[in-house]
Amino acid sequence: MTYKDKVVLVTGGSKGIGEGCVRVFVEAGSKVVFCSRGQQAGKAMEAEVNKKGPGQSHFIACDVSQVDQIKSMIDATIAKYGRLDCLINNAGWHPPHKTIDDFSIEDFRSLLDLNLVSIFAACKFALPHLRKTQGNIINMSSLVAIMGQPGAATYVATKGGITSLTKALAIDEAAHGVRVNSVSPGNVYTPLWQEAIDAAPDPAKCRADGDAAQLVGRMGTIEETGKLCLFIAADATFTTGVDHILSGGAELSYGRKSRVS
Ligand SMILES: NC(=O)c1ccc[n+]([C@@H]2O[C@H](COP(=O)([O-])OP(=O)(O)OC[C@H]3O[C@@H](n4cnc5c(N)ncnc54)[C@H](O)[C@@H]3O)[C@@H](O)[C@H]2O)c1
């Protein structure tokens, strides 16, 4: 697959799934702008990725929970490359698992800002440019948006919002030739997943359970996620408003759900 000379913006690209997207699109010849909050990891990755090519990357520090910073990042992308072909809204966070009793209203509001309002804002600011190129948007949702997840009411609600926002925008933007899709990963091994393993009472069991949750017997990789995004952007031109599940079969078949002895 090639996406040569197309301009792609990836939020949260310094590690994890976003890093996979940056690497795969640069390998496909794209010009990839990516962000994270801190400078160091992003700048180091930019230099490393650019040595390999054949595309190029450009890092911009941006906290996506700050809407003015998202606007500046999109303006800077257009100032540098003059166009935008694909927006990948990937940055997001999964808080530690708790019940609703232990999440405050403020916890929920701030996660909404980070996971959902940021995507609304990035789409809003990017769409005038994407309409000119008949480009596309890929929003990183989650399999748990449709399955639910224990101890994750706030996170699951933000991801449900992303899947629904994607479908509504796909309808409105069809008139402008812009496709809007979401990707819903199940378990992809990333630094975020490693945080959950480290926080678990039995980290080895947590990793083994994570691998066993898929029919394919392992978690997905960041490269596999990047490749699906590249396919949606470059080749899946009859696809809009679709939630692309990338799960290794995690959602199939019955599992043990109730606490019967
Ligand atoms: N890993 C999984 O199994 C999985 C499953 C379903 C959905 N997802 C979603 O995929 C996305 C990426 O997850 P991941 O596992 O790669 O996470 P990660 O924590 O490993 O990486 C997240 C990236 O986002 C950046 N980021 C975080 N907060 C930011 C902010 N405020 N502003 C800018 N950048 C910020 C980080 O710097 C990093 O580059 C998230 O939206 C997550 O909800 C992940």
The ligand as an SDF file (V2000), in Angstrom:
LIG
                    3D

 44 48  0  0  0  0  0  0  0  0999 V2000
   -4.0540   -0.3720   23.6070 N   0  0  0  0  0  0  0  0  0  0  0  0
   -5.2690   -0.8670   23.5310 C   0  0  0  0  0  0  0  0  0  0  0  0
   -5.4860   -2.0770   23.7670 O   0  0  0  0  0  0  0  0  0  0  0  0
   -6.4260    0.0100   23.1170 C   0  0  0  0  0  0  0  0  0  0  0  0
   -7.6790   -0.5980   22.9480 C   0  0  0  0  0  0  0  0  0  0  0  0
   -8.7480    0.1910   22.5380 C   0  0  0  0  0  0  0  0  0  0  0  0
   -8.5760    1.5430   22.2990 C   0  0  0  0  0  0  0  0  0  0  0  0
   -7.3490    2.1010   22.4830 N   0  0  0  0  0  0  0  0  0  0  0  0
   -7.2330    3.5520   22.2190 C   0  0  0  0  0  0  0  0  0  0  0  0
   -6.1430    3.7840   21.3720 O   0  0  0  0  0  0  0  0  0  0  0  0
   -5.5720    5.0840   21.6690 C   0  0  0  0  0  0  0  0  0  0  0  0
   -4.0890    4.9190   21.9440 C   0  0  0  0  0  0  0  0  0  0  0  0
   -3.9260    4.0240   23.0400 O   0  0  0  0  0  0  0  0  0  0  0  0
   -2.5020    3.4060   23.4120 P   0  0  0  0  0  0  0  0  0  0  0  0
   -2.7590    2.1180   24.0570 O   0  0  0  0  0  0  0  0  0  0  0  0
   -1.5840    3.5050   22.2590 O   0  0  0  0  0  0  0  0  0  0  0  0
   -2.0600    4.4720   24.5590 O   0  0  0  0  0  0  0  0  0  0  0  0
   -0.6000    4.9260   25.0480 P   0  0  0  0  0  0  0  0  0  0  0  0
   -0.7880    5.5350   26.4050 O   0  0  0  0  0  0  0  0  0  0  0  0
    0.3550    3.8050   24.8990 O   0  0  0  0  0  0  0  0  0  0  0  0
   -0.2340    6.0960   24.0120 O   0  0  0  0  0  0  0  0  0  0  0  0
   -1.0620    7.2430   23.9970 C   0  0  0  0  0  0  0  0  0  0  0  0
   -0.4700    8.3360   23.1480 C   0  0  0  0  0  0  0  0  0  0  0  0
   -1.2910    9.5000   23.2960 O   0  0  0  0  0  0  0  0  0  0  0  0
   -0.4930   10.5800   23.7940 C   0  0  0  0  0  0  0  0  0  0  0  0
   -1.3100   11.4180   24.6550 N   0  0  0  0  0  0  0  0  0  0  0  0
   -1.9250   11.0820   25.8240 C   0  0  0  0  0  0  0  0  0  0  0  0
   -2.5520   12.1560   26.3340 N   0  0  0  0  0  0  0  0  0  0  0  0
   -2.3590   13.1690   25.4520 C   0  0  0  0  0  0  0  0  0  0  0  0
   -2.7560   14.5320   25.4040 C   0  0  0  0  0  0  0  0  0  0  0  0
   -3.4990   15.0760   26.3970 N   0  0  0  0  0  0  0  0  0  0  0  0
   -2.3690   15.2740   24.3560 N   0  0  0  0  0  0  0  0  0  0  0  0
   -1.6260   14.7420   23.3670 C   0  0  0  0  0  0  0  0  0  0  0  0
   -1.2070   13.4800   23.3520 N   0  0  0  0  0  0  0  0  0  0  0  0
   -1.5650   12.7060   24.3860 C   0  0  0  0  0  0  0  0  0  0  0  0
    0.6700    9.9260   24.5010 C   0  0  0  0  0  0  0  0  0  0  0  0
    1.7910   10.7940   24.5670 O   0  0  0  0  0  0  0  0  0  0  0  0
    0.9360    8.7370   23.5690 C   0  0  0  0  0  0  0  0  0  0  0  0
    1.6690    9.1380   22.4300 O   0  0  0  0  0  0  0  0  0  0  0  0
   -6.3750    5.6320   22.8610 C   0  0  0  0  0  0  0  0  0  0  0  0
   -7.3780    6.4920   22.3940 O   0  0  0  0  0  0  0  0  0  0  0  0
   -6.9820    4.3740   23.4740 C   0  0  0  0  0  0  0  0  0  0  0  0
   -8.1580    4.6540   24.1690 O   0  0  0  0  0  0  0  0  0  0  0  0
   -6.2690    1.3810   22.8930 C   0  0  0  0  0  0  0  0  0  0  0  0
  1  2  1  0
  2  3  2  0
  2  4  1  0
  4  5  1  0
  4 44  2  0
  5  6  2  0
  6  7  1  0
  7  8  2  0
  8  9  1  0
  8 44  1  0
  9 10  1  0
  9 42  1  0
 10 11  1  0
 11 12  1  0
 11 40  1  0
 12 13  1  0
 13 14  1  0
 14 15  2  0
 14 16  1  0
 14 17  1  0
 17 18  1  0
 18 19  2  0
 18 20  1  0
 18 21  1  0
 21 22  1  0
 22 23  1  0
 23 24  1  0
 23 38  1  0
 24 25  1  0
 25 26  1  0
 25 36  1  0
 26 27  1  0
 26 35  1  0
 27 28  2  0
 28 29  1  0
 29 30  1  0
 29 35  2  0
 30 31  1  0
 30 32  2  0
 32 33  1  0
 33 34  2  0
 34 35  1  0
 36 37  1  0
 36 38  1  0
 38 39  1  0
 40 41  1  0
 40 42  1  0
 42 43  1  0
M  CHG  2   8   1  16  -1
M  END
$$$$
